[in-house]
Amino acid sequence: MAIRREFGWSQARYLQRLAHVLAEPVALAEHPQLVYRLRARLERRLNQRNRALLRRDE
């Protein structure tokens, strides 16, 4: 996994850090299109994960 190799973090930790950075107003001020795009990708990923967890629990 590239995330572990590059940063030494698990995928979950990487996503936590990314969400934290994307929540910073300075990130939005500096690169609004990138922040919106990454927020949307992160939200889609979380929604997919939640749907999968709900199906598993049925």
C-alpha positions as CSV (number, residue, x, y, z in Angstrom):
1,M,0.0,0.0,0.0
2,A,1.4,3.3,-1.1
3,I,0.1,5.2,2.0
4,R,2.0,3.0,4.4
5,R,5.1,3.0,2.3
6,E,5.1,6.8,1.8
7,F,3.9,8.0,5.3
8,G,4.1,5.0,7.5
9,W,0.3,5.4,8.3
10,S,-2.6,3.0,8.0
11,Q,-5.2,3.9,5.5
12,A,-7.6,4.9,8.3
13,R,-5.0,7.2,9.8
14,Y,-4.4,8.8,6.4
15,L,-8.1,9.4,5.9
16,Q,-8.4,11.0,9.4
17,R,-5.5,13.3,8.6
18,L,-6.9,14.2,5.2
19,A,-10.3,15.0,6.7
20,H,-8.6,17.2,9.3
21,V,-6.7,19.1,6.6
22,L,-9.8,19.5,4.5
23,A,-11.7,21.0,7.4
24,E,-9.1,23.8,7.8
25,P,-10.4,27.2,6.5
26,V,-6.9,28.0,5.1
27,A,-7.0,24.9,2.9
28,L,-10.3,26.1,1.4
29,A,-9.0,29.6,1.0
30,E,-5.8,28.5,-0.8
31,H,-7.2,25.7,-3.0
32,P,-11.0,25.7,-3.1
33,Q,-11.6,23.5,-6.1
34,L,-9.2,20.9,-4.8
35,V,-10.7,20.9,-1.3
36,Y,-14.3,20.6,-2.7
37,R,-13.2,17.7,-5.0
38,L,-11.4,15.9,-2.1
39,R,-14.2,16.4,0.3
40,A,-16.7,14.9,-2.2
41,R,-14.4,11.9,-2.8
42,L,-14.0,11.4,1.0
43,E,-17.8,11.7,1.5
44,R,-18.5,9.2,-1.3
45,R,-16.0,6.8,0.2
46,L,-17.6,7.1,3.7
47,N,-21.1,6.7,2.3
48,Q,-20.0,3.5,0.4
49,R,-18.5,2.2,3.6
50,N,-21.6,2.9,5.7
51,R,-23.8,1.3,3.1
52,A,-21.6,-1.8,3.1
53,L,-21.7,-1.9,7.0
54,L,-25.5,-1.6,7.0
55,R,-25.9,-4.4,4.5
56,R,-23.6,-6.6,6.5
57,D,-25.7,-6.0,9.7
58,E,-29.0,-7.0,8.0
